[in-house]
Structures are given as structure tokens and as C-alpha cells.
Amino acid sequence: MSEYQYFEFQAIDRPLSKKDMAELRSYSTRAAITPTSFINDYSWGNFKGDADAWMAKYFDAFLYFANWGTHVLKLRLPEKLLNAKTARLYAVGEHAAVRAINGKVILSFHSENEDGDDMLESDGWLAALISVRAELARGDLRALYLGWLLCAQNGELDPGGLSPPVPAGLTKLSASLTNLVEFLRIDKALVRASAKTVAKSWTVADLMRELEAGSRMPQRVAADEAKGVMSHSRGAARRSARSRRG
């Protein structure tokens, strides 16, 4: 399988200046650079920039995809809209992390799949996920909680450790949050199991017991519904992205 990497950055709160764009151009002669974005893909060679440094200086969102199985999403918000202390209750491992710099909070979500992603299309993914940032800015913490579930799913948490506050609405995710679950490969049964624990204190081990009990129930209908939402929203996002390019 040939290698493929895709990088997309978006500036939302402030457009890039001409100086910013010139600085970014020095890293790539073939990237698509606009006042609001930097997009490039690689079938050979590699990215010469630093995604963390670029998020701190230029951009509010970043998506990375590699067909050997790596998915990364980073979102930057003003700390007045997302408190770093609150974010750290949920972003507690390598798969979901947070850092605060210059009055900004940067969230990082990371998923790996050793089987790779040869068939996954990169185009349209960030557009399908970007509304997660606006939801966080409005105080919707479900994306943070999904990040915590990602850490739990990957064995990063102490089984006896208590869950952070469980936000309401896990049984009815928005299209962008459904896309986030898909992009990060979070087990949908894990999301359903965690929704049962709202308003009570529980441990990671409790969650896994709920997951084991729930796994014995038919899930085909829920999986088909989630797949339908994902297909529709990504298709709309791709059409929107292509119309902007045109």
C-alpha cells in the first residue's frame, strides 16, 4: 500500500495576513494557501512545518489523516470560551490532550488503527467536524467527554478512577459529534453505555461492565442510522468545500 498523508488547517477567528501566508508558503511550494486555510497532501516526502506551533500562531483547527491508520484533530479556542481547567478534567491522556498558551486552549484528539485506512477519503472531513468547535464555544462539553471515552477505550485510564461530569445529550449527538465519533473510531456501544450513567458517580470499570452488558443487545439499527448521518453530512461538507474552491 502506498503512503498517503493529508494536512488541513483552518483560521476561523482571524484571517491570515499576507505576512502569515508568505511564512507558510516557505514551507511548501504546492500547498493550497488562502487567508483562511492551508491544505496539502503527500504521497511522497513529508510535512516540513510543526502542527503544534502553527496552531499556537496561525490556526484554529487542524486535521491530519494518514492511510496507515493515524487520525488527528486539533481545535483552538479562546480560554474565555473554554476553560483550560475544565478541559483537563476530560483530556487526560495521549488520545485526548489539552494545552493552554497565550490565552488560547488547544485540544488534541488522536486515534490510531494498525489496520490502516486505505479507503477513507480525506476531502470534507474537517468541514464535517468544524462545528464541534462552535459547540464547545457554546458550553457543550460532549466533545470533551467523547475524548475521555477515547482515552478509556485505549486503556489509558485507571479502572478505579471516577468519570468526569457526564454531559447530557449523549443519546442524541449532533451531526458533527457523530462525525467525531466516526473519525476517532470511538466505539458507539461505549457512547451508549456511558449515556446510562448520567447523573450518577461511576468508575471506568462500571462503564466497561455496562459496555459488556450492552454488547449482547442487537445494535444493527443504531449502527445503520449513524452511518446514514455520517454519509449525509460528509457529502454536504465536500460539496460546500468544492463550491468554495470553485
C-alpha positions in Angstrom: 0.0 0.0 0.0 1.4 3.4 -1.0 1.7 6.0 1.7 -0.7 9.0 1.8 -0.9 11.9 4.2 -3.3 14.8 4.3 -2.9 18.1 6.2 -5.6 20.8 6.6 -5.5 23.9 8.8 -8.3 26.5 9.1 -8.2 30.0 10.5 -11.6 31.0 11.9 -11.4 33.8 14.4 -8.8 35.8 12.4 -7.7 35.6 8.7 -4.1 35.1 7.8 -2.2 38.2 6.9 0.0 38.4 3.8 3.0 38.1 6.1 1.5 34.9 7.6 0.8 33.5 4.2 4.3 34.2 3.0 5.7 32.5 6.0 3.5 29.4 5.4 4.5 29.4 1.7 8.1 29.0 2.7 7.2 25.5 4.0 5.6 24.3 0.7 5.5 25.4 -2.9 2.5 23.3 -3.8 0.1 23.7 -0.8 -3.2 25.5 -1.3 -2.9 28.6 0.9 -5.7 31.1 1.3 -6.4 33.8 4.0 -8.3 31.1 5.9 -6.6 27.8 5.2 -3.5 25.7 4.4 -4.2 22.3 2.7 -1.6 19.9 1.4 -1.3 16.1 0.8 1.7 13.9 0.4 2.2 10.6 -1.4 6.0 11.1 -1.0 8.0 13.5 1.1 6.7 14.9 4.3 5.3 18.0 6.0 8.0 20.5 6.9 6.0 22.5 9.4 5.1 22.0 13.0 1.4 21.5 13.6 1.5 22.4 17.3 3.5 25.6 16.6 1.1 26.5 13.7 -1.9 26.0 15.9 -0.4 28.3 18.5 0.4 31.0 16.0 -1.9 30.9 13.0 -4.9 28.5 13.1 -8.0 27.4 15.0 -8.5 23.9 13.6 -6.2 21.2 12.2 -7.0 17.8 10.7 -4.4 15.1 9.8 -5.0 11.8 8.2 -2.5 9.1 7.1 -3.6 5.9 5.4 -1.5 3.8 7.7 -4.2 4.5 10.4 -3.4 7.8 12.1 -6.2 10.4 12.6 -5.6 13.7 14.4 -7.9 16.6 15.1 -6.8 19.8 16.9 -9.1 22.7 17.9 -8.1 26.1 19.3 -10.5 28.3 21.3 -10.1 31.4 23.4 -9.8 30.5 27.1 -12.7 32.8 27.9 -14.9 30.4 25.9 -13.3 27.1 27.1 -11.7 27.0 30.5 -8.5 25.0 30.4 -9.1 23.6 33.9 -12.5 22.2 32.8 -10.9 20.8 29.6 -8.3 19.0 31.7 -11.0 17.0 33.5 -11.6 15.2 30.2 -8.5 15.4 28.2 -6.4 13.1 30.3 -4.2 11.0 28.1 -2.3 10.7 24.8 -5.5 10.2 22.8 -7.1 13.4 24.2 -4.9 16.2 25.5 -5.1 19.9 26.2 -2.6 22.7 26.5 -3.1 26.4 27.2 -0.9 29.1 25.5 -1.3 32.8 25.1 -4.9 32.9 26.3 -5.9 30.0 24.0 -6.8 26.4 24.8 -5.8 23.8 22.2 -7.4 20.4 22.2 -5.8 17.4 20.5 -7.6 14.2 19.7 -5.6 11.3 18.3 -6.7 7.9 17.0 -4.6 5.0 15.6 -5.6 1.9 13.7 -2.9 -0.6 12.9 -5.1 -2.0 10.0 -4.8 1.3 8.2 -7.4 3.4 6.2 -6.8 2.7 2.6 -10.4 3.5 1.6 -11.1 6.6 3.8 -11.5 9.9 1.8 -9.7 12.9 3.3 -11.7 15.5 1.4 -14.5 17.0 3.5 -13.5 15.7 6.9 -12.6 18.9 8.6 -15.6 20.7 7.2 -17.7 17.9 8.7 -16.1 18.3 12.1 -15.6 22.0 12.4 -18.9 22.7 14.1 -17.6 20.8 17.1 -15.6 23.9 17.9 -18.6 26.1 17.9 -20.4 23.7 20.1 -17.6 23.8 22.6 -17.6 27.6 22.5 -21.3 27.5 23.5 -20.5 25.4 26.5 -21.4 22.0 25.1 -18.9 19.6 26.6 -19.9 16.4 24.8 -16.8 16.5 22.5 -14.6 16.6 25.6 -16.4 13.7 27.1 -16.0 11.8 23.8 -12.3 12.5 24.1 -12.3 11.0 27.6 -14.1 7.9 26.3 -11.4 7.6 23.6 -8.8 7.5 26.4 -10.8 4.9 28.3 -11.3 2.8 25.1 -7.5 2.8 24.6 -6.7 1.7 28.2 -5.2 4.9 29.3 -7.3 5.3 32.5 -7.3 3.6 35.9 -10.2 1.2 36.1 -11.0 2.5 39.6 -10.9 6.2 38.5 -14.1 8.2 38.6 -15.7 9.6 35.5 -15.6 13.4 35.0 -19.1 15.0 34.8 -21.2 13.3 32.1 -22.9 15.9 29.9 -26.5 15.4 28.8 -27.3 14.6 25.2 -25.1 11.6 24.6 -28.1 9.7 23.2 -28.7 12.3 20.6 -25.5 13.6 19.1 -25.3 16.4 16.6 -24.1 15.6 13.1 -20.6 17.0 13.9 -20.3 14.9 17.1 -21.4 11.8 15.2 -18.7 12.6 12.7 -16.2 13.0 15.6 -17.1 9.5 16.9 -16.6 8.1 13.4 -13.3 9.9 12.8 -11.8 9.0 16.2 -13.2 5.4 15.9 -14.9 5.6 19.3 -17.0 2.5 19.9 -20.6 3.6 19.5 -21.6 1.0 22.1 -19.3 2.7 24.5 -21.1 6.0 23.9 -24.4 4.4 24.5 -23.2 2.7 27.7 -21.9 5.9 29.1 -25.2 7.7 28.4 -26.8 5.5 31.0 -24.5 6.8 33.7 -25.6 10.4 33.5 -26.4 12.0 37.0 -24.6 9.3 39.0 -21.0 8.7 40.1 -19.3 5.7 38.4 -15.9 4.3 37.6 -14.2 3.3 34.3 -14.8 -0.3 35.4 -18.5 0.4 35.8 -18.5 1.8 32.2 -16.9 -1.4 30.9 -19.4 -3.6 32.6 -22.2 -1.5 31.0 -20.5 -1.9 27.7 -20.2 -5.7 28.1 -23.9 -6.0 29.0 -24.9 -3.8 26.1 -22.8 -5.7 23.6 -25.2 -8.6 24.0 -28.0 -6.5 22.5 -28.7 -6.1 18.8 -27.0 -2.9 17.5 -27.5 -3.0 13.7 -30.3 -0.4 13.6 -28.3 2.1 15.6 -25.2 1.5 13.5 -27.1 1.9 10.3 -28.6 5.2 11.5 -25.2 6.6 12.5 -23.7 5.5 9.1 -26.5 7.4 7.4 -25.9 10.6 9.3 -22.2 10.4 8.6 -22.6 9.8 4.9 -25.1 12.7 4.5 -23.1 15.3 6.5 -19.7 14.5 4.9 -21.3 14.6 1.5 -22.7 18.0 2.2 -19.4 19.2 3.6 -17.5 18.0 0.5 -19.9 19.8 -1.8 -19.5 23.0 0.3 -15.8 22.8 0.2 -15.7 22.2 -3.6 -18.0 25.2 -4.2 -15.7 27.4 -2.2 -12.7 26.3 -4.2 -14.5 26.9 -7.4 
